[in-house]
């Protein structure tokens, strides 16, 4: 298959035609094929993953094909002429497209030397008033500053300058809210200009410049038939700079409730009483499925006394940049004076964050206001502002079915469509995953040939077996059943992202299976056991192989985007303006980000000829290197999370590292991680807290259960790592092979076994371990958890685990039920926090208990700081 890009496609001057489609690349869920003639440019777009995209404004860059001298006279979609618009700034052509499930759209732009003019609208989208410009949507309008440039003789207070949005107008005709700018910098000039005005969209730009050479640029676009405004902002102002939309009685609209997008197809609804300053949400493209209550992808405000509603939602057509600084924050406020700068949150005492008991609260008071506050520090941001009818956007309150957790497929697209709220719908199709974004994703690729590692080798079978969720090489199962389970999982993650609840369902926990499934897909292709269709399917659908390829590549593109997951920003110090802390409370968990970049990086290894593979793999290896520097203790190799998440990381990295081994010379950006000292130290960290053989776990050795979750079997991971280290570190490989057997593997080790030296020692970053092995009484072990690692430990400093003669005597509640390997109680898991509550240890990354002195031979002792931790006591004979 030819994988040239569209930019490589040129017309044949001898024939004037270039319609041999075998010469063009295949695209899917994006451009299937394209070709250029002397008189037209044609794009074929096909949908391959089963998503149903509604009418959306899409843009095509034809000028990069050397067509600068050509002009478009017509746009034809599936044989019907449609309106189009050519950007006056960059020559990009826009048309509205609706792409149905497994559908096909053929777009032809007819070219002539002279442009007779595009199809023009009959109405005017904007109008100039005495003091500004009104820009209309299909259901409302926004008042912007007047056109022109104003330079001030002396720098003036930003509060005295018109805001980019002065007010909104609902369909009722009532004014909604009022805007203002609040910066410590003083304004030196402002300007408003008409950038684009055509049949499909109008764009107006407002620009402010300040006395310290910083600026704030605001672009507002209204598109034909859309009930929202497309907002793009760029700024580089100083601390605490914001522009604010205030809604109060004085501005004509004081909301009494707010709807917040959550991890379901619906939303959460909160009442507002305006008793005190209260943060309700921060608009953000990544939300951890609302585990962090402040972060939301969309917000609606409404009032029982008004037919109108106003909303905001994230748009990620491009990348958000500067994660800490690009929030839009939503507060209910009480102002203590008429001074707009007393909205609160800056310094102690400048708000009604508390009221004396004898003060009567009146939530209709003039001091009550709802504020949408957009930060103006350095960064870029895109979002939409909804101006709509309350009856259209505020659906009934009860949460319907199919809105909570689902991790298995197939995607229930019909059921989801029936209950999806309008807010979730616009977030998905106009914000997180529009057809304009995915149309450029190349989702059709040559089926991978056998390359690199021989994964049918028995050693590789052992390495991958349970990593691929027991699917790979399981001879007991019917091939069709294996393919169906693989298809269902990929379908719910790819199609489910678009048609379901976005990152609420397609998140790192669920993505963890994608790369192993990509390996499974490759192996089943080599074995020729993937049918063209399932027995019940119509042959009119794309083939099963095409759909599987498209879904895998879709997830590669999705997880390869910075706006999908802010993992790299969580590794920046909090003093770094790119950092997401402390807002994210450490919840972009380190192991989760490993899952994310190993998804796109792993898919790159399977489809190594794909146009995006090199960039995906390059970023994955860069992020892994950064993680090893930031989250792995430089002395002990200990990972910055509990035993469970440490093994999640190892389980994810083992196949990722194995797939790269031996291919350094054949594929750019390959890294042999088994030769990396940091990766070796991370793998050796397995042996710090290996338990004696636990009678409650079938006499298997486990990792001490410190923090999140329970006892676990990880023999497959140890065996895979042993294979990887066999050629570069025989001792480590043999130690890991020993651990795989001790942890429960009953097969033949991939490399000879050798027990590691288990001794008493201080474990940098995590605590200390004391060991004693008596020839009659067996192994004893005491673990003291005390150190500066912090992820998923829930303040359990100074936790003590005690094994006596191989019997667990003192364990934490997360030790679990030994017979089912399930957790006893919730104490081992993450703690949910109120909005904007930041535990102190999340800020310092240093927990409260520290070992001041360590003397392992028993002649001295340990001096420790005092802290409490509940533990569970087990009788030595407990079964």
Buried (B, 14 or more C-beta within 10 A) or exposed (E): EEBEEBEEBEBBEEEEEBBEEEEBBBBBBBBBBBBBBEBBBBBBBBBBBBBBBBBBBBBBBBBEBEBEEBBBBBBBBEEEEBBBBBBEEEBBBBBBBEBEBBBEBBBBBBBEEEEEEBBEBEEEBBEEEEEBBBBBBBBBBBBBBEBEEBEBEEBEEBBEBBBBBBBBBBBBEBBBBBBBBBBEBBBBBBBBEBBBBBBBBBBBBBBBBBEBEBBBBBBBBBBBEBBBBBBBBBBBBBEBBBBBBBBBEEBBBBBBBBBBBBBBBBBBBEEBEBBBBBBBBBBBBBBBBBBBBBBBBBBBBBBEEBBBBBBBBBBBBEEBBBBBBBBBBBBBBBBBEEEBEBBBBEEEEBBBBEEEEEEEEEBEBEBBBBBBBBBBBBBBBBBBBBBBBBEBBBBEEEBBEBBEEBBEBBBBBEBBBEBBBBBBBBBBBBBBBBBBBBBBBBBBBEBBEEBBBEBEEEBBBBBBBBBBBBBBBEEEEEBEEBBBBBBBBBBBBBBBBBBBBBBBBBBBBBBBBBBBBBBBBBBBBBEEEBBEBEEEEEEEBBBBBBBBBBBBBBBBBBBBBBBBBBBBBBBBEEEEBBBBBBBBBBBBBBBBBBBBBBBBBBBBBBBBEBEBBBBBBBBBBBBBBBBBEBBBBEEBBBBBBBBBBBBBBBBBBBBBBBBBBEBEEEBEBBBBBBBBEBBBBBBBBBBBBBBBBBBBBEEBBBBBBBBBBBBBBBBBBBBBBBBBBBBBBEEBBBBBBBBBBBBBBEEEBBBEBBEBEBEBBBBBBBBBBBBBEEEEEBBBBBBBBBBBBBBBBBBBBBBBBBBBBBBBBBBBBBBBEBEEBEBBEEBBBBEEBEEBEEBEBBEEBBBBBBBEEBEBEEEEEBEBEEBEBEBBEBEEEEE
